[in-house]
């Protein structure tokens, strides 16, 4: 890997670490982070496949109350680097996923460490606020966010200095029962992630669309592009019916169900 590629990987890792806190540009999402690392290292196809696989697993990862979700940023960046260094291409995705899950859990330690370091920064910002020094508040704000980026950039830089042969031999030495077991476990986690998302979205109006999508996805002749086009068409129809139901005859009886609103008007 060239020096320029290594620098770009560290930059992506830094942005992913900050994205895990900012949630604005979504650099910490596996599909984004793995794709960018694959792009800057010349392994775009493998990066997209790894990112897509990890994204399905990370669907159910969310911070709930005091419970902190596994670190998607570290898992994405580290597994992508290991995949690139392993030199196995798309064939090494399962092995990279097997490494990503423990890394995501281990990343919680780094998250807690950085957040502990950030506690004094809050007091510095409070003192600056009492003085009315907005520039100092912004400075400490930027410092705190950059700490989150460094949290991922340092492990990424450390991985880059590991010889590629060592990583390759490590991946090849992993027994089949481990890689296959992690692949199966990852598939089960995907199902759990979907279930958590569906549980949050489940309403009387949404369930019919879920059933339609489930049936359409089972038709093997349809490609992902065809399914996406059908989903867009159904969404546009639903939005159009929502406008009709909310605006017809004063819209006083809008219940949130566009089909029901229209039928009630008649």
Secondary structure, DSSP 8 states (H G I E B T S, - for coil): --HHHHHHHHHHHHHHHHHHHH-SS-TTSHHHHHHHHHHHTT-HHHHHHHHHHHHHHHTT---BTTB----HHHHHHHHHHHHHHHT-GGGGHHHHHHHHHHHHHHHHHHHHHHHHHHHHHHHHHHHHHHHT-HHHHHHHHHHHHHHHHHHHHHHHHHHHTS-HHHHHHHHHHS-HHHHHHHHHHHHHHHHHHHHHHHHHH--HHHHHHHHHHHHHHT-TTS-HHHHHHHHHHHHHHHHHHHHHHHHGGGGTT--S-HHHHHHHH-
